């Protein structure tokens, strides 16, 4: 943790001294989220809001939902599938350095993860029916950062946000919700996000 803080300081401090441009008071980000846990890939959405108390430091609220289909089968128009969902709700400090209209940032986020396993069937004419099978909540934290490419004063493209995400589901919860196949109480994931940033 200490090494990560020192590394962030060495990266962000010099950039913070570059061209002093006006920084936004708040930003809202929304876009695509990809989560990789062991060999499992999840696709989904993400949303973030950051309020900047100073030019370089703010507080971020981060929400994301990621999904994958474990198994699916279709026979004579009848279908069945098993789906796994993972939602995260996290908050924490963000350090940002601006250069021109663009910026780089690093954050440390803490909160909760919700993992669930569901099953569904598809019946011709009637349509789809689904139900939850098992769900669980656990502590979650993410460390990472990214690059926003400024297009105008109030608009930017988040080219990349990469986070190390750790969740702490019990081995039983991780196995029964489809998140992990290992008997470990810490699940390590890599999260990539990209999308649009609005600045205010």
Secondary structure, 3 states (H helix, E strand, C coil): CHHHHHHHHHHHHHHHCCCCCCCCCEEEEEEEEEEEECCEEEEEEEEEEEEECCCCEEEEEEEEEEEEEEEEEEECCEEEEEEEEEEEEEEEEEEEEEECCEEEEEEEEEEEEEEEEEEEEEECCCEEEEEEEEEEEEEEEEEEEEEEEEEECCEEEEEEEEEEEEECCCHHHHHHCCCCCCCCCCEEEEEEEEEEEEEC
